[in-house]
Amino acid sequence: MDVRIGVTQTARDITLELADDEDRDALKAKIEAALTGAVDVLWLTDKKGRDVAVAASKLAFVEIGSSEGDRRIGFGG
């Protein structure tokens, strides 16, 4: 599962590839807790086992996609 996180006051996004068996509803609950201020830090673990932390106060958006989705390479529509 692919996750893209926008961070305030920066032009770059954080892109993570999570394990395919990640529970989508549990992930949404973690993100919602961070966006509502219930937790101070959003912790995610990527497919390689690395832990990534983002301060909840700096979250601009979080986009959840599927790793099996439409992957495009090169130019074109």
N, C-alpha and C positions, 0 to 999 in steps of 0.2 A: 504494500500500500504506500502510495506517495503522499507526502505532506509538505505543503509550502507554507511558510510562516513569514508574514510581513512584520517588520520591526519599525517602530516609529523613529523618525529622525535619521533614517538611513535609506539609501536608494536600493540596496540589495536585499533579496529575500533569502531565507534559510530554507534549503530543500533537503528533506530527509526521505530515505526509503526505509519504511518499517517492515517488519516481518509480515509475510502474507497471511499468517494465522492470527494477526492482531485483531482483537475484538473492537469493531468499529464503534459500537455503542459506548464501551468503556473509554475509548479515546475521546469521543465527543463529550463525555461527562468530565474528563480531565480538562479539556479545553474550556468548557463552559465554566468550570470552577475557577480557572485562571482569569477568564474574561470578566467574571462577576466579582472578583476580588476575594473569593473564598480561600484561595491559596496565593502565596507571594511569588512562587516560581512554578513554571510549567516544565516538568521533566519528561523527556521522551527518550526511548532507547531505539537506536536504529538497527537495521538488519545485521550489522556486523558486531552488535553488542556494545557500541559506544553510547554513553549517556550524554544527552544534550539538554542544557537548561536555558530557559529564556525567562527573564523577569516579566511577571504578569503585567506590570505597569507599562511595559514597552511593547506589548502585543498590539499590532494594528489589525491583522486579520490572520485566519488560519484556513487553508484550503485543503480538503481531504480528497484524494483521488484514488484511482485503482492502478496498481502496477501492471495490470493486464490491459489497461486502456490503450487508446490509440496513440502510438508513439510515432511521431513524424520526424523524418530526417531530411535536412536540406531545405530548399525553398519551395514554395508552392502552397496551394490552399487545398 
